[in-house]
Amino acid sequence: MFRAPRRLLIALVALLVAVPAGATNGYFFHGYGTKYKALAGAGTALYLGPMAIANNPATLAFGNPGYDATVSLFSPSRSYTVTGDPSGAPSTLGLAPGEYESNSDVSFIPSIAATRYLNEDETVMIGIAGFGNGQMNTDYPLATFDPGASFPDTNPTGMDLTQMFLAPAIAFSLGERHAFGLSPILAYQRFDAKGLAPFGAMGSSSNIDKLSNNDYASSFGYGTRVGYLGELLDFFSVGFSYQTKIAMGEFDEYSGLFAEAGDFDIPANWTAGVMMGFYGMGIAFDVQHIAYSDVASIGNPLLPNLNNAQLGDAAGAGLGWEDMTIFKGGAWYMTNAGNMFRLGYSHGNQPVPESEVLLGILAPGVVEKHLTFGVSKVLDSGREFSFSLMRGLWGSVSGPNPLEAPGQQTIELSMDQWEFGFGVTF
């Protein structure tokens, strides 16, 4: 049960990456599992089925054994707009003015989970889940960083990052009110980048052969999620979950792009939440923090790093993302007909500063607000079917092109999203 065979993980990834997608909270998904997604990802203090492993493994101790299978259709719309003509001055990198939209805007994202009791007195629950952690993808049908067509293989321009977790879990009940959970994580990720050769020509890469257009690179890594759940009152619970930074192997094919010779660890994150529920209705509220800045390839700024180190060096430039803190709230209501309706809303300041819009073209994770809705129905067979809808409201950030003459060009990044989810629990 607790072994994580790579063949199973790769099979799940093969489904996940059938068509590339975009991002939600930075590049993390807004929630995991159809029912949690319908609450905008809130639910650290709430058990809604085996996919709770991805949120807080401790909640398994207060749930029933079973299975979850979900699939989501995720559709982001990403674009950037350049205002102002290139200066043409030496040592600058000007972009073609205009508005440009990314292709590759639909993805099917599956997840599966299963749980069972480990002992006869039902105080220990074990389980396993396979799910996508997040994605970043852009696919612009032009030579974004090479408007003069001076280099081969710069059209199209973009990147594709996909991350997948396989997470066994165990949860212990400590009396009737408290539980602790532990979930070791085996992670797999793959990455591809296109159209970045101009940065090598500027002398900005430590290895121009490992900078761009090297097809997909992949790596494995490991980490841990721990959680606590406390039912302080019959109608009131608190929960906390912490995931360590996941140490990933390097993307060797892109050691001239990412800082620390192709290193791209998965950021640590924590979530704290409360839940209050009674008589078929309730509310949940979570706060999540994602430490993007602690990963050099994500957090290192473009400048001054690009002036002091080359891409791929330990101090090489990255995406320049800041940490994200996201506030999530959800509510649910059971009708007399047995339909469970869910609503949710989340808000978090997007991680891309105005100073980082140039490389932000590759990863415009600028959505800040999510509206969600869902409904579940338990049939006579005992199977529960669930549907969720997410609308990521339009977000944008604008700033100067940092590799152009001052005041010469402005870059605006924008994104909005839709997601439709379907799941079955039994």
Backbone torsions as a table, in degrees:
resi	resn	phi	psi	omega
1	MET	NA	-37.2	-173.6
2	PHE	-95.5	-1.4	173.9
3	ARG	-80.8	146.1	-176.7
4	ALA	-118.0	82.0	-176.3
5	PRO	-63.3	135.3	-177.5
6	ARG	-65.3	-31.1	-179.3
7	ARG	-62.4	-40.9	178.1
8	LEU	-65.6	-43.8	-180.0
9	LEU	-62.1	-44.2	-179.7
10	ILE	-66.0	-34.7	177.4
11	ALA	-63.9	-40.6	177.1
12	LEU	-65.5	-40.4	178.8
13	VAL	-63.7	-38.4	179.5
14	ALA	-58.0	-37.3	175.1
15	LEU	-69.6	-43.9	-174.7
16	LEU	-62.5	-37.0	-172.7
17	VAL	-100.3	17.7	179.8
18	ALA	-55.4	-40.6	173.7
19	VAL	-136.7	131.3	-176.6
20	PRO	-70.5	164.1	-176.7
21	ALA	-139.7	-157.6	-176.0
22	GLY	-121.5	-125.8	-172.7
23	ALA	-146.6	170.8	174.1
24	THR	-129.5	-90.2	175.9
25	ASN	-85.1	90.3	-166.6
26	GLY	70.9	-110.4	170.7
27	TYR	-120.9	5.1	173.5
28	PHE	-81.2	146.4	174.5
29	PHE	-67.6	155.3	-177.4
30	HIS	-74.3	-18.2	178.5
31	GLY	-168.9	169.2	-177.1
32	TYR	-130.7	121.1	-174.4
33	GLY	93.9	140.9	-172.7
34	THR	-57.7	-43.4	-176.4
35	LYS	-71.4	-37.5	176.0
36	TYR	-69.4	-37.7	177.1
37	LYS	-59.7	-36.7	-180.0
38	ALA	-66.7	-18.9	176.5
39	LEU	-100.0	20.1	-178.8
40	ALA	62.8	23.7	179.0
41	GLY	92.1	-6.3	177.9
42	ALA	-68.8	150.2	177.3
43	GLY	141.8	21.3	177.4
44	THR	-63.2	-25.7	178.2
45	ALA	-105.3	25.0	-171.5
46	LEU	-142.8	130.1	175.4
47	TYR	-95.2	122.7	178.9
48	LEU	-126.6	21.3	-179.7
49	GLY	126.6	174.9	-175.6
50	PRO	-57.1	-25.8	178.0
51	MET	-67.3	-3.1	172.7
52	ALA	-58.3	-21.3	176.5
53	ILE	-52.2	-38.5	-177.0
54	ALA	-74.1	-18.2	-177.6
55	ASN	-102.5	-55.5	-179.9
56	ASN	-155.5	103.4	-176.4
57	PRO	-61.2	-21.2	-179.9
58	ALA	-64.4	-28.3	-177.2
59	THR	-66.0	-18.5	178.1
60	LEU	-57.7	-31.5	-175.8
61	ALA	-64.3	-23.4	-179.3
62	PHE	-104.8	13.4	-178.4
63	GLY	-112.1	-173.9	177.5
64	ASN	-109.8	149.8	177.9
65	PRO	-65.9	149.8	179.9
66	GLY	171.7	-162.5	-175.8
67	TYR	-134.9	147.1	173.9
68	ASP	-126.9	136.5	171.4
69	ALA	-139.1	125.5	-176.7
70	THR	-136.5	156.1	172.1
71	VAL	-144.7	139.0	179.5
72	SER	-124.6	143.3	170.2
73	LEU	-102.2	115.0	-174.6
74	PHE	-111.2	127.7	-175.6
75	SER	-134.8	96.9	175.7
76	PRO	-94.8	151.1	173.6
77	SER	-117.5	119.0	-175.7
78	ARG	-124.9	140.6	179.1
79	SER	-154.7	162.6	170.9
80	TYR	-137.7	151.0	-179.1
81	THR	-127.5	128.2	177.7
82	VAL	-108.4	126.0	177.3
83	THR	-113.5	127.4	-178.4
84	GLY	105.1	143.3	-179.6
85	ASP	-82.3	154.7	174.1
86	PRO	-63.4	145.5	-179.7
87	SER	-78.4	-28.9	-175.7
88	GLY	76.0	5.3	-179.1
89	ALA	-71.1	152.3	178.6
90	PRO	-58.7	147.7	175.6
91	SER	63.2	24.4	173.6
92	THR	-113.0	161.6	176.7
93	LEU	-129.0	87.9	-179.8
94	GLY	-86.1	150.4	179.6
95	LEU	-111.0	155.2	177.4
96	ALA	-70.2	130.6	179.3
97	PRO	-68.3	152.0	179.2
98	GLY	133.3	177.4	177.3
99	GLU	-108.0	134.1	-175.0
100	TYR	-133.5	133.0	-179.1
101	GLU	-107.7	146.9	178.6
102	SER	-84.4	144.8	169.2
103	ASN	-84.2	-165.1	177.7
104	SER	55.9	65.3	-171.8
105	ASP	-114.5	20.6	176.9
106	VAL	-139.3	137.3	177.3
107	SER	-145.8	143.8	171.5
108	PHE	-104.1	124.0	-171.7
109	ILE	-120.9	108.9	-180.0
110	PRO	-93.1	160.5	169.1
111	SER	-152.2	150.4	179.7
112	ILE	-140.8	151.8	178.2
113	ALA	-157.1	152.9	178.1
114	ALA	-148.2	146.0	178.6
115	THR	-138.8	158.0	175.5
116	ARG	-158.7	158.8	175.2
117	TYR	-74.9	145.0	178.7
118	LEU	-94.9	-27.4	-176.1
119	ASN	-129.7	165.4	-174.4
120	GLU	-70.4	-30.8	-179.7
121	ASP	-85.5	6.3	170.4
122	GLU	58.6	40.1	176.1
123	THR	-103.1	-7.5	179.2
124	VAL	-129.4	125.6	178.4
125	MET	-115.3	138.1	174.4
126	ILE	-120.6	159.2	-179.6
127	GLY	-167.5	179.6	176.9
128	ILE	-153.1	144.2	-179.5
129	ALA	-139.2	144.2	171.8
130	GLY	-122.8	124.3	-174.0
131	PHE	-158.0	156.6	175.3
132	GLY	-79.1	133.4	177.5
133	ASN	-82.3	-37.6	-179.1
134	GLY	173.8	171.3	-178.9
135	GLN	-149.0	148.7	167.5
136	MET	-131.9	131.9	179.4
137	ASN	-152.6	135.7	168.5
138	THR	-140.8	149.9	-177.3
139	ASP	-152.0	82.1	-177.5
140	TYR	-88.2	129.5	-176.5
141	PRO	-82.7	50.5	177.7
142	LEU	-160.4	169.6	177.1
143	ALA	-88.6	81.4	-173.3
144	THR	-54.5	-48.5	-175.1
145	PHE	-95.7	10.2	-178.5
146	ASP	-141.3	60.9	-175.7
147	PRO	-62.9	-21.4	178.8
148	GLY	-89.7	4.1	179.5
149	ALA	53.0	47.1	-178.1
150	SER	-87.4	-13.4	-174.7
151	PHE	-128.9	150.9	174.9
152	PRO	-76.5	157.2	171.8
153	ASP	60.8	36.5	175.5
154	THR	-107.2	4.5	177.4
155	ASN	-131.7	115.0	10.4
156	PRO	-83.7	174.4	177.8
157	THR	-120.8	137.6	176.8
158	GLY	162.8	-173.5	178.9
159	MET	-148.4	160.4	178.8
160	ASP	-144.3	112.9	177.8
161	LEU	-120.2	128.0	176.9
162	THR	-130.6	136.0	178.9
163	GLN	-127.8	138.3	-177.4
164	MET	-133.0	139.1	178.6
165	PHE	-114.2	140.3	165.1
166	LEU	-118.5	116.0	-166.8
167	ALA	-130.0	99.6	166.6
168	PRO	-69.6	158.7	-177.1
169	ALA	-150.7	155.3	173.5
170	ILE	-141.8	138.6	-179.3
171	ALA	-131.6	138.8	-177.3
172	PHE	-118.0	130.2	171.6
173	SER	-85.2	130.6	175.5
174	LEU	-113.3	89.4	-171.7
175	GLY	76.1	-157.6	-177.1
176	GLU	-95.4	-4.9	-170.2
177	ARG	-119.9	-15.0	-172.2
178	HIS	-133.2	151.6	178.8
179	ALA	-152.0	149.4	174.4
180	PHE	-125.4	148.0	-179.7
181	GLY	-136.7	151.8	179.6
182	LEU	-136.5	134.9	-179.9
183	SER	-139.0	100.2	170.0
184	PRO	-64.7	145.6	-175.2
185	ILE	-124.5	126.2	167.1
186	LEU	-102.5	123.7	-175.4
187	ALA	-114.8	145.2	174.5
188	TYR	-129.4	139.0	175.4
189	GLN	-142.7	153.5	174.8
190	ARG	-138.5	153.9	-171.8
191	PHE	-147.6	145.2	175.7
192	ASP	-143.8	142.4	176.9
193	ALA	-137.0	143.4	-179.2
194	LYS	-136.6	147.8	170.5
195	GLY	82.4	19.4	-175.3
196	LEU	-104.6	10.8	-177.9
197	ALA	-56.3	-33.6	180.0
198	PRO	-57.8	-28.4	178.1
199	PHE	-68.3	-32.3	175.2
200	GLY	-68.8	-39.7	179.6
201	ALA	-64.9	-26.4	177.6
202	MET	-78.6	-2.1	-176.9
203	GLY	77.9	20.2	-174.2
204	SER	-91.9	-5.0	-177.7
205	SER	-111.3	141.7	177.1
206	SER	-75.3	-16.9	179.6
207	ASN	-155.3	95.5	-173.9
208	ILE	-66.8	-20.6	176.9
209	ASP	-76.4	-13.6	-179.8
210	LYS	-118.7	36.9	-175.8
211	LEU	-106.3	-43.4	-169.5
212	SER	-155.9	157.7	172.5
213	ASN	56.4	43.4	177.8
214	ASN	-109.5	22.5	-178.9
215	ASP	62.0	-165.0	-173.9
216	TYR	-80.4	133.9	168.3
217	ALA	-108.6	153.0	-179.3
218	SER	-139.4	159.4	177.5
219	SER	-156.1	156.9	176.4
220	PHE	-112.6	159.6	177.0
221	GLY	-161.6	-178.5	-176.2
222	TYR	-149.2	154.7	177.6
223	GLY	-164.9	-165.4	-176.0
224	THR	-147.5	142.6	169.3
225	ARG	-118.1	134.3	175.7
226	VAL	-123.1	154.5	-178.2
227	GLY	-151.7	160.2	176.4
228	TYR	-134.6	142.7	173.3
229	LEU	-135.2	129.3	178.2
230	GLY	-127.8	121.5	175.6
231	GLU	-92.6	89.5	-173.1
232	LEU	-71.9	-33.4	175.2
233	LEU	-135.8	168.1	-179.8
234	ASP	-59.2	-27.0	-175.8
235	PHE	-116.0	7.5	-173.8
236	PHE	-139.6	125.3	-179.7
237	SER	-131.0	155.2	174.3
238	VAL	-126.3	150.3	179.6
239	GLY	-144.4	153.6	177.3
240	PHE	-145.6	139.2	-179.7
241	SER	-140.3	137.7	179.4
242	TYR	-134.0	129.0	174.2
243	GLN	-111.2	127.9	177.3
244	THR	-67.1	162.0	167.5
245	LYS	-60.5	133.9	-178.4
246	ILE	-96.1	115.5	-178.1
247	ALA	-76.3	114.1	-177.8
248	MET	-106.4	151.1	171.3
249	GLY	-67.0	159.0	-177.1
250	GLU	-73.9	150.4	167.3
251	PHE	-82.9	90.1	-174.8
252	ASP	-59.6	-35.4	-178.5
253	GLU	-70.3	-11.0	179.4
254	TYR	-128.2	36.3	179.1
255	SER	-71.3	-13.7	174.9
256	GLY	-96.4	8.8	178.4
257	LEU	-116.3	-57.8	-176.5
258	PHE	-83.8	144.2	178.1
259	ALA	-57.9	154.0	179.4
260	GLU	61.5	42.6	173.4
261	ALA	60.4	42.6	175.9
262	GLY	93.9	13.2	-179.1
263	ASP	-76.4	137.7	178.0
264	PHE	-148.3	77.9	178.6
265	ASP	-71.4	162.2	178.2
266	ILE	-97.4	126.3	-170.6
267	PRO	-62.8	148.3	169.5
268	ALA	-66.8	153.2	177.3
269	ASN	-156.2	153.7	176.1
270	TRP	-136.4	155.7	178.0
271	THR	-140.2	134.2	174.5
272	ALA	-123.2	140.2	-176.8
273	GLY	-152.8	164.1	175.7
274	VAL	-131.0	156.4	177.9
275	MET	-141.6	136.8	173.7
276	MET	-131.6	122.9	-176.6
277	GLY	-149.6	145.8	177.4
278	PHE	-165.8	146.4	175.1
279	TYR	52.9	46.9	174.2
280	GLY	75.7	14.8	177.3
281	MET	-144.1	161.5	179.2
282	GLY	178.5	175.4	178.1
283	ILE	-136.9	152.5	176.3
284	ALA	-137.3	145.3	178.9
285	PHE	-139.0	129.3	179.7
286	ASP	-126.1	153.6	166.9
287	VAL	-124.3	126.2	-179.8
288	GLN	-120.3	140.1	176.8
289	HIS	-126.6	127.8	179.7
290	ILE	-115.8	121.8	-173.5
291	ALA	-90.0	65.4	-180.0
292	TYR	-59.6	-36.9	-173.3
293	SER	-68.4	-14.7	-179.4
294	ASP	-80.9	-6.6	176.5
295	VAL	-105.3	118.3	-171.4
296	ALA	-56.8	-43.2	-177.2
297	SER	-66.2	-24.3	178.3
298	ILE	-94.6	-42.3	-170.1
299	GLY	-92.7	-23.8	-179.2
300	ASN	-61.6	132.8	179.7
301	PRO	-76.0	159.8	176.9
302	LEU	-65.0	-51.1	177.9
303	LEU	-119.5	140.2	9.6
304	PRO	-86.7	3.8	-172.4
305	ASN	-56.3	-39.5	-178.0
306	LEU	-65.8	-23.8	177.5
307	ASN	-82.3	-21.9	-173.1
308	ASN	-109.6	-15.5	-178.3
309	ALA	-151.7	160.0	179.1
310	GLN	-92.9	156.5	173.1
311	LEU	-57.1	133.2	-176.6
312	GLY	99.7	-21.1	175.6
313	ASP	-73.1	165.7	-180.0
314	ALA	-59.1	-37.0	178.8
315	ALA	-100.9	19.2	179.9
316	GLY	-65.6	157.5	-179.0
317	ALA	-62.8	147.9	174.2
318	GLY	-128.0	-156.3	-179.7
319	LEU	-76.5	-17.8	178.8
320	GLY	73.4	22.6	-177.8
321	TRP	-72.5	145.8	172.6
322	GLU	-95.5	165.2	176.1
323	ASP	-63.4	154.1	175.8
324	MET	-116.4	136.9	168.6
325	THR	-119.4	122.4	-173.7
326	ILE	-117.6	133.5	176.6
327	PHE	-105.4	125.7	-174.7
328	LYS	-125.2	135.2	176.9
329	GLY	-136.3	142.8	179.4
330	GLY	-146.5	156.3	178.4
331	ALA	-140.3	154.1	179.8
332	TRP	-142.5	155.7	-178.3
333	TYR	-150.7	129.4	178.4
334	MET	-97.1	122.3	178.6
335	THR	-81.0	167.9	178.0
336	ASN	-63.5	-24.8	179.5
337	ALA	-81.7	-1.0	177.8
338	GLY	87.3	15.3	176.3
339	ASN	-93.1	127.9	177.9
340	MET	-98.6	114.9	178.7
341	PHE	-100.7	141.2	-179.4
342	ARG	-132.1	144.0	176.1
343	LEU	-133.4	151.7	178.4
344	GLY	-155.4	161.0	176.7
345	TYR	-150.6	138.5	175.0
346	SER	-135.9	152.5	178.7
347	HIS	-146.6	134.7	174.9
348	GLY	-153.9	140.4	178.4
349	ASN	-65.4	124.9	-176.3
350	GLN	-63.1	153.8	-168.1
351	PRO	-88.3	-2.5	-173.2
352	VAL	-94.0	110.1	177.2
353	PRO	-70.7	161.7	178.0
354	GLU	-59.2	-28.1	-177.7
355	SER	-77.0	-9.2	-172.2
356	GLU	-115.3	23.8	-174.4
357	VAL	-73.6	-20.5	-177.9
358	LEU	-64.9	-59.3	176.1
359	LEU	-73.3	-17.5	174.9
360	GLY	-63.4	-19.0	174.0
361	ILE	-56.5	-35.5	-179.5
362	LEU	-74.5	-27.8	-175.3
363	ALA	-142.9	73.9	-175.8
364	PRO	-83.4	65.0	-178.1
365	GLY	-80.8	68.3	-169.1
366	VAL	-108.7	7.5	176.4
367	VAL	-72.1	133.9	-178.6
368	GLU	-114.8	-25.9	-172.5
369	LYS	-122.6	134.4	177.5
370	HIS	-127.0	130.6	171.3
371	LEU	-108.2	135.2	-176.3
372	THR	-135.0	156.2	178.4
373	PHE	-149.7	150.3	176.4
374	GLY	-162.4	163.8	176.8
375	VAL	-145.8	143.2	177.6
376	SER	-129.9	150.5	179.2
377	LYS	-143.8	127.7	175.6
378	VAL	-94.5	123.4	-179.6
379	LEU	-87.1	170.5	180.0
380	ASP	-60.3	-26.7	179.3
381	SER	-71.0	-12.0	-176.1
382	GLY	94.8	-11.6	177.5
383	ARG	-76.8	137.9	178.0
384	GLU	-109.6	125.4	178.5
385	PHE	-107.3	136.2	-175.7
386	SER	-132.0	148.8	176.5
387	PHE	-131.3	142.9	176.2
388	SER	-137.6	151.5	177.6
389	LEU	-133.7	131.6	176.0
390	MET	-125.5	134.3	172.4
391	ARG	-119.5	111.9	173.9
392	GLY	-87.6	108.9	-174.3
393	LEU	-66.2	149.8	-176.7
394	TRP	-54.4	130.2	175.8
395	GLY	-131.4	155.5	-178.2
396	SER	-153.4	160.8	171.3
397	VAL	-147.2	142.8	-176.2
398	SER	-131.7	141.2	178.8
399	GLY	-164.0	173.8	-178.6
400	PRO	-75.4	152.2	169.7
401	ASN	-70.5	110.5	-173.0
402	PRO	-72.2	-12.7	179.6
403	LEU	-106.3	20.7	173.4
404	GLU	-116.2	170.8	174.5
405	ALA	-60.2	143.7	-178.0
406	PRO	-54.1	131.7	178.1
407	GLY	77.7	3.5	-174.1
408	GLN	-79.4	-44.3	-176.1
409	GLN	-138.1	147.3	173.3
410	THR	-120.7	138.2	179.3
411	ILE	-117.4	128.9	174.7
412	GLU	-116.2	128.1	175.5
413	LEU	-103.2	142.3	178.0
414	SER	-146.5	154.3	-179.7
415	MET	-159.0	145.0	163.6
416	ASP	-142.3	166.7	-169.6
417	GLN	-147.4	152.9	166.7
418	TRP	-129.0	146.8	171.2
419	GLU	-145.0	133.3	176.5
420	PHE	-118.8	127.7	-177.1
421	GLY	-124.3	148.3	176.4
422	PHE	-137.5	137.4	-179.5
423	GLY	-147.4	158.9	175.5
424	VAL	-132.9	135.0	177.6
425	THR	-121.5	133.4	-178.8
426	PHE	-153.4	NA	NA
